[in-house]
Amino acid sequence: MAPTLEEAMKRLDMALGLLEASVSRRLEAEKRRGGLETELQLMQDDRARLAVELDGALTRLHRFEAAADDVGRRVRHAIGAVQTVLAQAGQLEPEEG
């Protein structure tokens, strides 16, 4: 049995419908992928910016820690000097250690 022209047209129409659906899905997938690539690039840019900010914050923290250590040493030295002066004035027993 040879297919009639009408049957052939129906099959062709169905095949074209499937092709159009496939193309639509493909275009949508490409759009999503492009969106994901853009989002990934933005995230990578944010990560790089945050890494730079973190490095700066860590540098400032180390400077503050060094300054705090220096102030602590100076305060201990000043306390020792005051205690020595008071001890020499006879008003305080010098601390050991």
Backbone torsions as a table, in degrees:
resi	resn	phi	psi	omega
1	MET	NA	120.8	178.6
2	ALA	-83.3	136.4	179.4
3	PRO	-66.7	142.7	178.2
4	THR	-77.8	164.7	179.3
5	LEU	-60.8	-38.3	-179.3
6	GLU	-64.2	-42.9	178.2
7	GLU	-64.7	-41.3	179.3
8	ALA	-63.3	-39.9	178.8
9	MET	-65.7	-39.0	178.7
10	LYS	-63.9	-44.1	179.1
11	ARG	-64.2	-41.2	178.4
12	LEU	-63.9	-42.6	179.2
13	ASP	-62.5	-42.7	178.1
14	MET	-63.9	-43.2	180.0
15	ALA	-63.6	-41.1	177.8
16	LEU	-64.9	-38.8	177.1
17	GLY	-61.4	-44.3	178.1
18	LEU	-63.9	-40.5	178.7
19	LEU	-63.2	-44.9	179.0
20	GLU	-62.1	-42.0	179.0
21	ALA	-63.5	-41.6	179.6
22	SER	-63.9	-43.1	178.6
23	VAL	-63.5	-42.0	179.2
24	SER	-61.7	-44.9	178.5
25	ARG	-62.0	-41.0	-179.5
26	ARG	-64.0	-45.0	179.3
27	LEU	-63.3	-41.5	178.3
28	GLU	-64.1	-41.4	177.8
29	ALA	-63.1	-40.4	178.0
30	GLU	-64.3	-39.7	178.4
31	LYS	-62.7	-46.2	179.5
32	ARG	-62.1	-43.3	-179.5
33	ARG	-62.3	-42.7	177.4
34	GLY	-61.2	-41.2	177.0
35	GLY	-63.9	-40.8	179.1
36	LEU	-66.9	-39.0	178.7
37	GLU	-65.4	-39.5	177.2
38	THR	-64.3	-45.4	179.1
39	GLU	-62.1	-41.2	178.3
40	LEU	-62.6	-42.9	178.9
41	GLN	-62.7	-41.8	177.2
42	LEU	-62.1	-41.9	179.2
43	MET	-64.7	-39.7	178.4
44	GLN	-66.3	-39.3	177.0
45	ASP	-63.2	-44.5	177.7
46	ASP	-61.0	-42.2	-179.6
47	ARG	-62.1	-43.1	179.1
48	ALA	-64.5	-43.1	178.9
49	ARG	-63.3	-43.9	179.2
50	LEU	-64.9	-35.9	177.8
51	ALA	-63.8	-41.4	178.2
52	VAL	-64.7	-44.5	178.7
53	GLU	-62.3	-41.1	178.6
54	LEU	-63.1	-43.2	177.5
55	ASP	-59.0	-43.3	178.3
56	GLY	-63.5	-43.1	179.8
57	ALA	-64.5	-40.2	178.8
58	LEU	-65.9	-38.1	177.8
59	THR	-63.1	-44.8	178.4
60	ARG	-63.9	-40.3	178.8
61	LEU	-60.3	-44.0	-179.8
62	HIS	-64.3	-38.2	177.2
63	ARG	-64.3	-43.6	179.1
64	PHE	-63.9	-40.8	178.1
65	GLU	-62.8	-42.8	178.4
66	ALA	-63.3	-42.2	178.9
67	ALA	-65.0	-41.3	178.9
68	ALA	-63.7	-41.1	176.9
69	ASP	-62.4	-42.4	179.4
70	ASP	-63.4	-45.1	178.4
71	VAL	-62.2	-41.8	178.3
72	GLY	-60.3	-44.4	178.1
73	ARG	-62.5	-42.8	-179.4
74	ARG	-65.2	-40.8	178.7
75	VAL	-64.3	-44.6	178.3
76	ARG	-61.6	-41.2	178.2
77	HIS	-63.2	-43.8	179.5
78	ALA	-64.0	-41.6	178.0
79	ILE	-60.6	-44.7	178.2
80	GLY	-60.9	-41.6	179.9
81	ALA	-65.5	-42.7	178.6
82	VAL	-63.5	-43.7	179.0
83	GLN	-62.4	-38.9	179.0
84	THR	-64.4	-45.2	179.3
85	VAL	-62.7	-45.1	179.6
86	LEU	-65.0	-38.3	179.2
87	ALA	-65.4	-39.5	179.0
88	GLN	-68.3	-29.1	176.8
89	ALA	-80.0	-4.6	178.0
90	GLY	80.7	18.3	-176.9
91	GLN	-103.6	-7.8	-176.8
92	LEU	-151.5	137.5	174.1
93	GLU	-76.2	132.0	178.5
94	PRO	-64.6	139.8	178.6
95	GLU	-81.3	146.3	175.6
96	GLU	-89.8	141.2	170.0
97	GLY	100.5	NA	NA
